[in-house]
Every structure is written in structure tokens, then in C-alpha cells.
Amino acid sequence: MRLLDGAKSYVAYVNMSTSSDYVMPVVDSSLVGVVYIEHMLNEDVTDELLPASGNLESKYISKVVQFAEDNAAEDLMVILQEYRPAGTDVKVWARIKNASDIDDISNKHWFELSSSKSAVSSDINKENYIDTTYRIPAAMLSGGDIDAIQYTSSGNVAVFSCTEMVANTDYIIVEAGSTDFTDFGSANNDVGTSFTATAPGTGDGRISFADDIVYTRFSEFQIKIGMASSNRAIYPKASKLRAIALQR
């Protein structure tokens, strides 16, 4: 029976009968017991991108997967079977590490994987699992012609739109596109030019942070799966985790 806010969620009724005037059933209340199960659930994903933090109560973190440097991956796909009734969600994060990165993967920020979700599971059929695929966001696949994943030493997306620039912050031009960076603090529009932004840019030019080391590809990764719900009595489930590191 579902837990209802402020209302009783368990009521037991016992019907006793007998066909004899001399024998009757008896219930020994000292032997009656009820096991209550509380699902540790919420939907607060605050700080889940930080290396060792986050407010989500229910989550699973995989072991670190590591492979040889010459097999460095450029993309990542995670596939789950999810029981996801209305009002619940399953979220998937990943973190990665390049072989040249001297920092430990446990110090890396998480980033959320993207997925298209439309269907929800049956509230009655608890085995109504939905196959769901998660991928690295397109904004992080910016490593040249092969679209390999890139990340930076500070945990930022390596390359992003000039429209996200913040005044008085140092950037490097990655691709000028239709943007005239001289309007926003740069001496020219040449790729590789460092400058201090005066305002958010316009157009489709792309930039990166000037002080970050940019890493392309990864040789270690780790997955985090979070279960979110606004009602502890209605819970999501996930099974058959498959994580596939890809080379393009």
C-alpha cells in the first residue's frame, strides 16, 4: 500500500468465524509483525557534478574501468533497462581520465549523459522495463574531425560557444565562425589567440578557457546512476547496465 502524506498507510483486518459453539479461532497479537520498507529517494540533484558530493539519496557508482593507452576511447555509450513510472527518473553521469592526466579519476568532476526519454513505465506492472541509451553530450565531442570527447584540467567542457563568455575572463579562440572577436576584447580573429572577454559574444564562434589543459580521448571511465522520485512509495529501477567505450 502506498505511503500517503499524513495518512495511515497500513491497516490490517482479520475476519474470524467458527461453525462450533465450543471452538473459536484465536489471534496471538504477540506473534503479529509488520515489516516496513522505506525507499531512500528524493529528486535533489544539487552538486551531483562534484567529485565526491551530491544531494541525491539513491545512487550507484561503478568501479573504474581502465584500458591500455593505445586503446584510448573517443566516445561513451551507456545502455540501461529502466523501470521508470510517472513522477520518477533515472539519471546517468560519467567521469573520464586521459592517460596523460596525472590527477586521479576520483578527483574528476562528473558530467551528465544525455538521453531522449518519452515513454514511462506502467505503475502496475513492476516489470515494465524500458531500454534507454545514454550518450556524451554533443558539446563535449569537439576534438577535431573525429569528434572525440575533450575535457579540461578544471573539469570544464573543453570547447563551447562564445555566447557563454563572461566578462573579465581569459579565453582562447578555437573557431571564429561568424563571430568578430575583436568586438569582445580580442586583438584579432585568429585561431589560438588569447584574450580577455569584455562581454558575452554573438555568432557561432567557439572558445575554450585560456588556463586549462585540454585532454582529448580517455583511458579510464566511471559511471554513476541516480534514482530520482518525488514520492518515496513510487520508485524507479535499473538493470542490465552496459557501458561501451567507442572509437570513431
KEDRENZA-225801 format. One record per residue: residue number from 1; residue in one letter; chain; x negated, y, z of N, C-alpha, C in turn. Coordinates in steps of 0.05 Angstrom, whole numbers, plus 5000, padded with zeros to 4 digits. Each point is the difference from the previous one (the first is absolute). Example, Ala and Ser with C-alpha at 12.3 -4.5 7.8 and 13.67 -1.06 7.14 Angstrom:
% residues 2
[atom 1,"a","A",[4736,4886,5156],[5018,5024,5000],[4982,5024,5000]]
[atom 2,"s","A",[5007,5021,4986],[4984,5024,5001],[5015,5022,5014]]
***
This chain:
% residues 248
[atom 1,"m","A",[4983,4976,5000],[5017,5024,5000],[4982,5025,5000]]
[atom 2,"r","A",[5006,5019,4984],[4983,5024,4997],[5001,5017,5026]]
[atom 3,"l","A",[4977,5013,5004],[4999,5018,5022],[5013,5026,4993]]
[atom 4,"l","A",[5020,5008,5015],[5015,5025,4995],[4992,5021,5021]]
[atom 5,"d","A",[4995,5024,4991],[4991,5021,5017],[5020,5005,5023]]
[atom 6,"g","A",[4991,4995,5025],[5016,5006,5023],[5022,4980,5006]]
[atom 7,"a","A",[5004,4980,4983],[5021,4980,5004],[4989,4973,5006]]
[atom 8,"k","A",[5017,4982,5011],[4991,4973,5006],[4995,4986,4974]]
[atom 9,"s","A",[4979,4984,4999],[4993,4986,4976],[5001,4970,5004]]
[atom 10,"y","A",[5007,4991,5024],[5003,4971,5004],[5023,4995,5020]]
[atom 11,"v","A",[5019,4984,4991],[5022,4992,5018],[5005,4971,4995]]
[atom 12,"a","A",[5001,4984,5022],[5005,4971,4998],[5027,4993,5011]]
[atom 13,"y","A",[5016,4985,4985],[5026,4991,5009],[4999,4969,5002]]
[atom 14,"v","A",[5010,4989,5022],[5001,4971,5004],[5029,4992,5004]]
[atom 15,"n","A",[5009,4983,4983],[5027,4989,5002],[4999,4971,5011]]
[atom 16,"m","A",[5013,4996,5023],[4999,4973,5013],[5029,4989,5001]]
[atom 17,"s","A",[5002,4974,4995],[5026,4987,5001],[4997,4972,5010]]
[atom 18,"t","A",[5022,4989,5009],[5000,4972,5009],[5028,4988,4996]]
[atom 19,"s","A",[5001,4974,4996],[5025,4986,4997],[5008,4985,5025]]
[atom 20,"s","A",[4983,5003,5021],[5005,4985,5024],[5005,5020,5023]]
[atom 21,"d","A",[5017,4992,5019],[5005,5016,5024],[4978,4996,5020]]
[atom 22,"y","A",[4982,4982,4995],[4980,4993,5020],[4971,5006,4992]]
[atom 23,"v","A",[4996,5006,4974],[4973,5006,4990],[5001,5026,4985]]
[atom 24,"m","A",[4979,5016,5005],[4998,5026,4986],[4971,5005,4993]]
[atom 25,"p","A",[4995,5015,4979],[4972,5007,4993],[4990,5022,5018]]
[atom 26,"v","A",[4973,5000,5003],[4987,5019,5018],[4976,5012,4985]]
[atom 27,"v","A",[4996,5026,5001],[4976,5013,4989],[4983,5009,5023]]
[atom 28,"d","A",[4975,4990,5000],[4981,5008,5021],[4986,5025,4990]]
[atom 29,"s","A",[5007,5023,5010],[4990,5026,4991],[4970,5002,5005]]
[atom 30,"s","A",[4989,4985,5019],[4972,5001,5005],[4983,4989,4978]]
[atom 31,"l","A",[5013,4984,4982],[4985,4988,4978],[5005,5014,4973]]
[atom 32,"v","A",[5016,5022,5001],[5006,5015,4976],[4977,5020,4995]]
[atom 33,"g","A",[4990,5001,4977],[4979,5019,4993],[5004,5012,4972]]
[atom 34,"v","A",[4991,5024,4997],[5001,5013,4974],[4972,5011,4993]]
[atom 35,"v","A",[4991,4995,4977],[4974,5010,4991],[5005,5024,4982]]
[atom 36,"y","A",[4991,5023,5008],[5003,5025,4984],[4975,5005,4984]]
[atom 37,"i","A",[5003,5007,4975],[4977,5006,4983],[5002,5029,4991]]
[atom 38,"e","A",[4978,5015,5005],[4999,5028,4991],[4980,5002,4978]]
[atom 39,"h","A",[5008,5010,4977],[4982,5004,4978],[4986,5027,5003]]
[atom 40,"m","A",[4974,5000,5000],[4984,5025,5003],[5000,5014,4973]]
[atom 41,"l","A",[5018,5018,4996],[5004,5013,4975],[5005,5030,5003]]
[atom 42,"n","A",[4990,5016,4982],[5007,5028,4997],[4994,5007,4971]]
[atom 43,"e","A",[5003,5025,4993],[4995,5009,4973],[4981,5024,4999]]
[atom 44,"d","A",[4984,5003,5021],[4981,5023,5002],[4973,4992,4989]]
[atom 45,"v","A",[4993,5010,4977],[4975,4992,4987],[4979,5022,5004]]
[atom 46,"t","A",[5004,5018,5019],[4981,5021,5006],[4972,4988,5005]]
[atom 47,"d","A",[4979,5011,4988],[4972,4992,5005],[4993,4972,4990]]
[atom 48,"e","A",[5017,4988,4984],[4993,4973,4990],[4977,5001,4980]]
[atom 49,"l","A",[4994,5023,4989],[4977,5002,4982],[4973,5001,5014]]
[atom 50,"l","A",[5001,5006,5026],[4975,5002,5016],[4988,4972,5004]]
[atom 51,"p","A",[4973,4998,5004],[4987,4974,5002],[5011,4981,5021]]
[atom 52,"a","A",[5005,5011,5024],[5008,4983,5022],[5023,5013,5016]]
[atom 53,"s","A",[5021,5008,4987],[5021,5014,5013],[5026,4994,4986]]
[atom 54,"g","A",[5022,5014,5007],[5026,4996,4987],[5021,4994,5020]]
[atom 55,"n","A",[5024,5011,4996],[5022,4997,5019],[5019,4977,4993]]
[atom 56,"l","A",[4997,4987,4978],[5017,4978,4993],[4996,4977,5019]]
[atom 57,"e","A",[5021,4989,5011],[4998,4979,5021],[4994,4972,4989]]
[atom 58,"s","A",[5010,4994,4976],[4997,4973,4990],[4983,5001,4974]]
[atom 59,"k","A",[4976,4988,5002],[4983,5000,4976],[4980,4976,5001]]
[atom 60,"y","A",[4991,4993,4977],[4981,4978,4997],[4976,5011,4985]]
[atom 61,"i","A",[4976,4993,5010],[4975,5008,4987],[4985,4975,4992]]
[atom 62,"s","A",[4993,4998,4975],[4986,4976,4990],[4971,5001,5008]]
[atom 63,"k","A",[4987,4978,4996],[4971,4999,5003],[4987,5015,4977]]
[atom 64,"v","A",[4975,5007,5002],[4985,5014,4979],[4993,4980,4978]]
[atom 65,"v","A",[5006,5006,4976],[4993,4983,4977],[4975,5013,4987]]
[atom 66,"q","A",[4980,4984,4996],[4974,5010,4989],[4991,4983,4977]]
[atom 67,"f","A",[4990,5012,4979],[4989,4984,4978],[4974,5013,4990]]
[atom 68,"a","A",[4986,4985,4983],[4973,5008,4991],[5001,5027,4986]]
[atom 69,"e","A",[4979,5015,5003],[4999,5027,4988],[5004,5000,4970]]
[atom 70,"d","A",[4989,4979,4986],[5003,4999,4971],[5028,4992,4992]]
[atom 71,"n","A",[5017,4994,5019],[5029,4995,4995],[5017,5022,5010]]
[atom 72,"a","A",[4990,5024,5002],[5014,5023,5011],[5027,5004,4985]]
[atom 73,"a","A",[5021,5005,5015],[5027,5003,4988],[5006,5029,4994]]
[atom 74,"e","A",[5019,5004,4982],[5007,5027,4992],[5030,5007,5006]]
[atom 75,"d","A",[5015,4979,5007],[5028,5004,5006],[5009,4979,5020]]
[atom 76,"l","A",[5023,5003,5011],[5010,4982,5020],[5031,4997,4997]]
[atom 77,"m","A",[5009,4975,5002],[5028,4994,4999],[5008,4983,5024]]
[atom 78,"v","A",[5021,5007,5013],[5010,4985,5023],[5029,4991,4994]]
[atom 79,"i","A",[5005,4974,5003],[5027,4989,4994],[5011,4988,5026]]
[atom 80,"l","A",[5024,5007,5007],[5014,4989,5024],[5027,4990,4993]]
[atom 81,"q","A",[5010,4981,5015],[5028,4993,5000],[5012,5014,5025]]
[atom 82,"e","A",[5019,5017,4996],[5011,5017,5021],[5029,4995,5005]]
[atom 83,"y","A",[5007,4997,5025],[5028,5001,5008],[5004,5029,5011]]
[atom 84,"r","A",[5015,5016,4985],[5001,5029,5005],[5029,5009,4999]]
[atom 85,"p","A",[5016,4996,5021],[5028,5009,5000],[5001,5031,5001]]
[atom 86,"a","A",[5023,5010,4994],[5005,5029,5001],[4992,5012,5027]]
[atom 87,"g","A",[4986,5023,4999],[4991,5013,5024],[4973,4991,5010]]
[atom 88,"t","A",[4987,4983,4985],[4973,4990,5007],[4981,5005,4976]]
[atom 89,"d","A",[4975,4997,5006],[4980,5003,4978],[4975,4984,5008]]
[atom 90,"v","A",[4985,4992,4979],[4974,4988,5004],[4980,5019,4986]]
[atom 91,"k","A",[4979,5007,5015],[4980,5018,4989],[4973,4986,4999]]
[atom 92,"v","A",[4984,5005,4979],[4974,4987,4997],[4979,5021,4996]]
[atom 93,"w","A",[4979,4998,5016],[4976,5017,4997],[4976,4983,4994]]
[atom 94,"a","A",[4979,5013,4990],[4974,4986,4995],[4978,5019,5007]]
[atom 95,"r","A",[4977,4988,5005],[4975,5017,5002],[4978,4984,4986]]
[atom 96,"i","A",[4981,5014,4989],[4979,4987,4984],[4973,5011,5007]]
[atom 97,"k","A",[4980,4986,4990],[4972,5008,5005],[4983,4992,4977]]
[atom 98,"n","A",[4984,5018,4990],[4980,4995,4980],[4975,4988,5012]]
[atom 99,"a","A",[4986,4983,4985],[4975,4987,5011],[4979,5021,5007]]
[atom 100,"s","A",[5000,5023,4987],[4980,5021,5006],[5008,5017,5023]]
[atom 101,"d","A",[5024,4998,5010],[5010,5016,5022],[4989,4987,5026]]
[atom 102,"i","A",[4984,5015,5015],[4988,4989,5025],[5019,5000,5023]]
[atom 103,"d","A",[5022,5014,4998],[5020,5000,5022],[5015,4974,5001]]
[atom 104,"d","A",[5009,4992,5024],[5015,4975,5003],[5028,5004,4991]]
[atom 105,"i","A",[5012,4979,4989],[5027,5003,4990],[5021,5006,5022]]
[atom 106,"s","A",[4993,4993,5025],[5018,5006,5022],[5002,5030,5005]]
[atom 107,"n","A",[4982,5016,4989],[5001,5029,5003],[5014,5014,4977]]
[atom 108,"k","A",[5008,4984,4980],[5013,5012,4977],[5029,5006,5004]]
[atom 109,"h","A",[5009,5021,4987],[5029,5007,5000],[5016,4980,4984]]
[atom 110,"w","A",[5025,4996,5007],[5018,4984,4984],[5013,5018,4979]]
[atom 111,"f","A",[5009,4988,4978],[5016,5015,4981],[5024,4982,4993]]
[atom 112,"e","A",[5023,5012,4996],[5024,4984,4996],[5002,4991,4970]]
[atom 113,"l","A",[5007,4975,4996],[5004,4990,4974],[5028,5006,4990]]
[atom 114,"s","A",[5003,5004,4975],[5026,5008,4989],[5015,4977,4989]]
[atom 115,"s","A",[5027,5002,5000],[5017,4978,4990],[5027,5012,4993]]
[atom 116,"s","A",[5013,4988,4980],[5027,5008,4992],[5019,4981,5014]]
[atom 117,"k","A",[5017,5011,5017],[5020,4984,5015],[5028,5011,4994]]
[atom 118,"s","A",[5017,4982,4992],[5028,5008,4996],[5019,4982,5015]]
[atom 119,"a","A",[4997,4973,4996],[5018,4981,5013],[4994,4998,5030]]
[atom 120,"v","A",[5020,4992,5015],[4997,4994,5028],[5010,4972,5005]]
[atom 121,"s","A",[4991,4988,5022],[5008,4973,5006],[5027,4998,5013]]
[atom 122,"s","A",[5012,4977,4999],[5026,4995,5013],[4997,5002,5030]]
[atom 123,"d","A",[5020,5013,5012],[5000,5003,5029],[5008,4974,5014]]
[atom 124,"i","A",[5012,4982,4984],[5010,4975,5011],[4981,4977,4995]]
[atom 125,"n","A",[4991,4998,4975],[4981,4979,4992],[4971,5008,5007]]
[atom 126,"k","A",[4990,4989,5022],[4974,5007,5010],[4977,4989,4983]]
[atom 127,"e","A",[5007,4984,4980],[4979,4989,4982],[5001,5014,4972]]
[atom 128,"n","A",[5014,5023,4999],[5002,5015,4975],[4975,5017,4996]]
[atom 129,"y","A",[4978,4986,4992],[4974,5014,4996],[4998,5012,4972]]
[atom 130,"i","A",[4986,5022,4998],[4997,5015,4975],[4970,5001,4994]]
[atom 131,"d","A",[4991,4992,4976],[4972,5002,4992],[4994,5030,4995]]
[atom 132,"t","A",[4979,5009,5013],[4993,5029,4998],[4970,5002,4994]]
[atom 133,"t","A",[4993,5017,4981],[4972,5004,4992],[4991,5028,5008]]
[atom 134,"y","A",[4977,5002,5012],[4989,5026,5008],[4974,5004,4985]]
[atom 135,"r","A",[4995,5025,4992],[4976,5007,4985],[4987,5026,5012]]
[atom 136,"i","A",[4975,5004,4993],[4986,5024,5007],[5013,5024,4986]]
[atom 137,"p","A",[5004,5022,5014],[5012,5024,4986],[4983,5009,4977]]
[atom 138,"a","A",[5014,5009,4979],[4986,5008,4975],[4980,5022,5005]]
[atom 139,"a","A",[5006,5017,5020],[4982,5023,5006],[4972,4991,5009]]
[atom 140,"m","A",[4998,4975,5010],[4974,4990,5010],[4985,4985,4978]]
[atom 141,"l","A",[5013,4995,4978],[4987,4985,4978],[4989,5020,4980]]
[atom 142,"s","A",[4978,5011,5006],[4989,5023,4984],[4971,4996,4993]]
[atom 143,"g","A",[4990,4976,5002],[4972,4995,4995],[4992,4997,4971]]
[atom 144,"g","A",[5004,5021,4985],[4991,4999,4972],[5020,4985,4982]]
[atom 145,"d","A",[4990,4990,4978],[5017,4987,4980],[5014,4975,5010]]
[atom 146,"i","A",[4987,4986,5019],[5012,4975,5009],[5021,5004,5021]]
[atom 147,"d","A",[5004,5024,5009],[5020,5005,5021],[4995,4984,5025]]
[atom 148,"a","A",[4975,4999,5009],[4993,4986,5024],[5007,5017,5024]]
[atom 149,"i","A",[5005,4987,5023],[5007,5015,5024],[4975,5015,5010]]
[atom 150,"q","A",[5005,5024,5010],[4979,5016,5012],[5009,5009,5027]]
[atom 151,"y","A",[4981,5002,5019],[5006,5012,5026],[4975,5016,5008]]
[atom 152,"t","A",[5003,5016,5021],[4978,5017,5008],[4992,4993,5029]]
[atom 153,"s","A",[4977,5010,5007],[4988,4995,5026],[5018,5010,5023]]
[atom 154,"s","A",[5016,5020,4994],[5018,5011,5021],[5027,4988,4999]]
[atom 155,"g","A",[5005,4981,4982],[5026,4987,4999],[5020,5014,4982]]
[atom 156,"n","A",[4991,5019,4985],[5018,5014,4982],[5003,4986,4973]]
[atom 157,"v","A",[5022,5006,4986],[5002,4991,4972],[4978,5015,4985]]
[atom 158,"a","A",[4985,4985,4984],[4976,5011,4988],[5006,5023,4981]]
[atom 159,"v","A",[5020,4997,4983],[5006,5020,4980],[5030,5006,5002]]
[atom 160,"f","A",[5007,5026,4999],[5028,5007,5002],[5005,5026,4985]]
[atom 161,"s","A",[5025,5008,4999],[5009,5023,4984],[4990,5026,5012]]
[atom 162,"c","A",[4993,5019,4983],[4991,5026,5009],[5023,5015,5014]]
[atom 163,"t","A",[5025,4992,4996],[5022,5013,5014],[4999,4995,5030]]
[atom 164,"e","A",[4984,4980,5009],[4998,4994,5028],[4977,5014,5014]]
[atom 165,"m","A",[4986,5018,4985],[4978,5015,5012],[5009,5018,5023]]
[atom 166,"v","A",[4983,5003,5020],[5005,5017,5022],[4979,5022,5000]]
[atom 167,"a","A",[5008,5025,5004],[4982,5023,5000],[4977,4996,5019]]
[atom 168,"n","A",[4976,5009,4993],[4976,5000,5016],[4990,4971,5005]]
[atom 169,"t","A",[5006,4982,4982],[4990,4973,5001],[4983,4995,4975]]
[atom 170,"d","A",[4978,4985,5003],[4982,4995,4978],[5008,4975,4984]]
[atom 171,"y","A",[5000,5004,4973],[5008,4978,4982],[4980,4998,4977]]
[atom 172,"i","A",[5003,4978,4985],[4985,4995,4976],[5019,4995,4977]]
[atom 173,"i","A",[4996,5012,4977],[5017,4995,4977],[4994,4973,4989]]
[atom 174,"v","A",[5021,4984,4997],[4998,4973,4989],[5010,5000,4971]]
[atom 175,"e","A",[5021,5014,4995],[5012,5003,4973],[5014,5026,4999]]
[atom 176,"a","A",[4993,5017,4980],[5011,5027,4999],[5029,4999,4990]]
[atom 177,"g","A",[5005,4983,4979],[5027,4999,4989],[5010,5027,4992]]
[atom 178,"s","A",[5024,5007,5007],[5012,5026,4992],[4995,5022,5021]]
[atom 179,"t","A",[4985,4993,5021],[4996,5019,5022],[4976,5018,4994]]
[atom 180,"d","A",[5003,5026,5005],[4978,5019,4999],[4990,5004,5028]]
[atom 181,"f","A",[4979,4985,5008],[4991,5000,5027],[4987,5027,5007]]
[atom 182,"t","A",[4993,5017,4981],[4989,5026,5006],[5021,5018,5014]]
[atom 183,"d","A",[5025,4993,4997],[5021,5015,5013],[5003,4992,5030]]
[atom 184,"f","A",[4985,4979,5007],[5003,4990,5028],[4973,4998,5014]]
[atom 185,"g","A",[4980,5015,4991],[4975,5002,5015],[4976,4987,4987]]
[atom 186,"s","A",[5004,4986,4978],[4977,4987,4987],[4987,5019,4980]]
[atom 187,"a","A",[4973,4996,4996],[4986,5017,4982],[5005,4992,4971]]
[atom 188,"n","A",[5009,4975,4996],[5005,4990,4972],[5020,4977,5002]]
[atom 189,"n","A",[5004,4987,4978],[5018,4976,4999],[4985,4974,4994]]
[atom 190,"d","A",[4974,5000,5005],[4984,4977,4993],[5004,4978,5021]]
[atom 191,"v","A",[5001,4975,4990],[5002,4977,5018],[4975,4999,5017]]
[atom 192,"g","A",[5004,4996,5026],[4978,4998,5019],[4994,5026,5014]]
[atom 193,"t","A",[5013,5022,4993],[4996,5026,5013],[5012,5000,5028]]
[atom 194,"s","A",[4984,5009,5019],[5010,5003,5027],[5010,5029,5004]]
[atom 195,"f","A",[5022,5002,5015],[5010,5027,5005],[5018,4999,5025]]
[atom 196,"t","A",[5005,5024,5011],[5017,5004,5023],[5027,5010,4990]]
[atom 197,"a","A",[5021,4985,5005],[5026,5008,4989],[5011,5025,5014]]
[atom 198,"t","A",[5014,5016,4984],[5013,5024,5011],[5030,4996,5004]]
[atom 199,"a","A",[5011,4979,4987],[5029,4994,5002],[5005,4973,4986]]
[atom 200,"p","A",[5023,4989,5004],[5008,4976,4985],[4999,5005,4970]]
[atom 201,"g","A",[4992,4981,4984],[4997,5004,4972],[5027,4995,4985]]
[atom 202,"t","A",[4999,5005,4974],[5022,4993,4982],[4990,4984,4977]]
[atom 203,"g","A",[5017,4987,4986],[4992,4983,4977],[4994,4971,5009]]
[atom 204,"d","A",[4987,4985,4983],[4995,4971,5006],[4971,4994,5005]]
[atom 205,"g","A",[4984,5020,5007],[4972,4996,5007],[4998,4982,5025]]
[atom 206,"r","A",[4977,4986,5002],[4996,4982,5023],[4974,5007,5014]]
[atom 207,"i","A",[4999,4995,5026],[4978,5008,5017],[4994,4978,5020]]
[atom 208,"s","A",[4977,5003,5014],[4994,4984,5023],[4987,5017,5021]]
[atom 209,"f","A",[4998,4990,5025],[4987,5016,5021],[4970,5001,4995]]
[atom 210,"a","A",[4988,5023,5004],[4972,5004,4994],[4981,4984,5019]]
[atom 211,"d","A",[5009,4997,5025],[4982,4988,5020],[5003,4970,5003]]
[atom 212,"d","A",[5018,4988,4985],[5005,4971,5003],[4982,4983,4981]]
[atom 213,"i","A",[4992,4977,5010],[4988,4980,4983],[5022,4983,4988]]
[atom 214,"v","A",[5000,4997,4974],[5021,4986,4987],[4991,4972,4993]]
[atom 215,"y","A",[5016,4980,5008],[4994,4972,4995],[5020,4989,4980]]
[atom 216,"t","A",[4990,4985,4980],[5017,4987,4980],[4999,4970,5003]]
[atom 217,"r","A",[5022,4987,5000],[5003,4971,5005],[4997,4993,5029]]
[atom 218,"f","A",[5005,4975,5007],[4997,4991,5028],[4993,4971,5001]]
[atom 219,"s","A",[4987,4992,5021],[4992,4972,5004],[5011,4989,5026]]
[atom 220,"e","A",[5015,5016,5015],[5014,4991,5024],[5027,5013,5001]]
[atom 221,"f","A",[5020,4986,5010],[5026,5012,5004],[5014,4987,5023]]
[atom 222,"q","A",[5020,5014,5010],[5017,4991,5022],[5028,5010,4996]]
[atom 223,"i","A",[5020,4984,5008],[5028,5006,4996],[5014,5004,5027]]
[atom 224,"k","A",[5018,5020,5001],[5017,5004,5023],[5029,5000,4991]]
[atom 225,"i","A",[5017,4985,5013],[5028,4998,4994],[5016,5010,5024]]
[atom 226,"g","A",[5018,5019,4995],[5016,5011,5022],[5030,4994,4996]]
[atom 227,"m","A",[5014,4993,5022],[5028,4995,4999],[5015,5024,5013]]
[atom 228,"a","A",[5018,5012,4985],[5014,5024,5010],[5030,4996,5000]]
[atom 229,"s","A",[5013,5010,5021],[5029,4998,5002],[5009,5021,5021]]
[atom 230,"s","A",[5024,5011,4994],[5012,5019,5019],[5017,4986,5021]]
[atom 231,"n","A",[5004,4974,4997],[5016,4984,5019],[4985,4975,5007]]
[atom 232,"r","A",[4993,4995,5025],[4984,4977,5008],[5015,4974,4995]]
[atom 233,"a","A",[5026,5000,4996],[5015,4976,4995],[5000,4992,4971]]
[atom 234,"i","A",[4992,5018,4982],[4999,4995,4972],[4971,5002,4991]]
[atom 235,"y","A",[4988,4979,4993],[4971,4999,4997],[4992,4989,4972]]
[atom 236,"p","A",[4978,5011,4989],[4989,4989,4975],[4981,4977,5006]]
[atom 237,"k","A",[4994,4984,4980],[4980,4979,5002],[4984,4999,4974]]
[atom 238,"a","A",[4976,4989,5002],[4983,4998,4976],[4985,4973,5002]]
[atom 239,"s","A",[4997,4987,4976],[4986,4975,4999],[4985,4998,4974]]
[atom 240,"k","A",[4983,4979,4998],[4985,4994,4976],[4984,5024,4989]]
[atom 241,"l","A",[4983,5010,5018],[4983,5022,4992],[4979,4991,4980]]
[atom 242,"r","A",[4998,5015,4978],[4980,4995,4980],[4987,5026,4993]]
[atom 243,"a","A",[4974,5001,5003],[4984,5025,4994],[4980,4992,4978]]
[atom 244,"i","A",[5001,5015,4978],[4984,4993,4977],[4983,5025,4993]]
[atom 245,"a","A",[4974,4996,5002],[4981,5021,4992],[4995,4997,4970]]
[atom 246,"l","A",[5003,5022,4985],[5000,4999,4971],[4975,5014,4988]]
[atom 247,"q","A",[4991,4990,4978],[4980,5013,4983],[5013,5006,4973]]
[atom 248,"r","A",[4998,5025,4992],[5013,5008,4975],[4983,4994,4976]]
***
